[in-house]
Amino acid sequence: MHRPTTAAFAGTVLATAPSTHLQSGLALRGEALTYLPEPTAFLLHLRSGSSWITHTVPVSHAAAPTGQF
């Protein structure tokens, strides 16, 4: 899943990473999967003692270019 999301899951926090190319469209009710040229990013995880800290790191401030093949 190439879209940043977080949710409570099995007693912990679940996070999905954004894409470094195209983001998946937001599908809340089972719509067909689409890709959007939104700004790109990735997740960086840092262990701090017995805890983990997750940072979202932007790769670009502009949307990813799209092309026709």
Contacts in CASP RR format, 6 or more apart in sequence:
PFRMAT RR
TARGET T0000
AUTHOR 0000-0000-0000
METHOD contacts of the structure
MODEL  1
MHRPTTAAFAGTVLATAPSTHLQSGLALRGEALTYLPEPTAFLLHLRSGS
SWITHTVPVSHAAAPTGQF
1 16 0 8 1.000
1 24 0 8 1.000
2 17 0 8 1.000
2 18 0 8 1.000
2 19 0 8 1.000
2 21 0 8 1.000
2 22 0 8 1.000
2 23 0 8 1.000
2 24 0 8 1.000
2 35 0 8 1.000
3 16 0 8 1.000
3 18 0 8 1.000
3 19 0 8 1.000
3 23 0 8 1.000
3 24 0 8 1.000
3 25 0 8 1.000
3 26 0 8 1.000
4 15 0 8 1.000
4 16 0 8 1.000
4 17 0 8 1.000
4 18 0 8 1.000
4 41 0 8 1.000
4 43 0 8 1.000
4 56 0 8 1.000
5 15 0 8 1.000
5 16 0 8 1.000
6 13 0 8 1.000
6 14 0 8 1.000
6 15 0 8 1.000
6 16 0 8 1.000
7 13 0 8 1.000
7 14 0 8 1.000
8 14 0 8 1.000
15 43 0 8 1.000
15 54 0 8 1.000
17 41 0 8 1.000
17 42 0 8 1.000
17 43 0 8 1.000
18 40 0 8 1.000
18 41 0 8 1.000
18 42 0 8 1.000
18 43 0 8 1.000
18 56 0 8 1.000
19 40 0 8 1.000
19 41 0 8 1.000
19 64 0 8 1.000
20 40 0 8 1.000
20 41 0 8 1.000
20 42 0 8 1.000
20 59 0 8 1.000
21 40 0 8 1.000
21 64 0 8 1.000
22 35 0 8 1.000
22 36 0 8 1.000
22 37 0 8 1.000
22 38 0 8 1.000
22 64 0 8 1.000
22 66 0 8 1.000
23 35 0 8 1.000
23 36 0 8 1.000
23 37 0 8 1.000
23 38 0 8 1.000
23 40 0 8 1.000
24 33 0 8 1.000
24 34 0 8 1.000
24 35 0 8 1.000
24 36 0 8 1.000
25 33 0 8 1.000
25 34 0 8 1.000
25 35 0 8 1.000
25 36 0 8 1.000
27 33 0 8 1.000
27 34 0 8 1.000
35 66 0 8 1.000
36 63 0 8 1.000
37 63 0 8 1.000
37 64 0 8 1.000
37 65 0 8 1.000
37 66 0 8 1.000
38 63 0 8 1.000
38 64 0 8 1.000
39 58 0 8 1.000
39 59 0 8 1.000
39 60 0 8 1.000
39 61 0 8 1.000
39 62 0 8 1.000
39 63 0 8 1.000
39 64 0 8 1.000
40 58 0 8 1.000
40 59 0 8 1.000
40 60 0 8 1.000
40 64 0 8 1.000
41 56 0 8 1.000
41 57 0 8 1.000
41 58 0 8 1.000
41 59 0 8 1.000
42 56 0 8 1.000
42 57 0 8 1.000
42 59 0 8 1.000
43 54 0 8 1.000
43 55 0 8 1.000
43 56 0 8 1.000
43 57 0 8 1.000
44 54 0 8 1.000
44 55 0 8 1.000
44 56 0 8 1.000
44 57 0 8 1.000
45 52 0 8 1.000
45 53 0 8 1.000
45 54 0 8 1.000
45 55 0 8 1.000
46 52 0 8 1.000
46 53 0 8 1.000
46 54 0 8 1.000
46 55 0 8 1.000
47 53 0 8 1.000
END
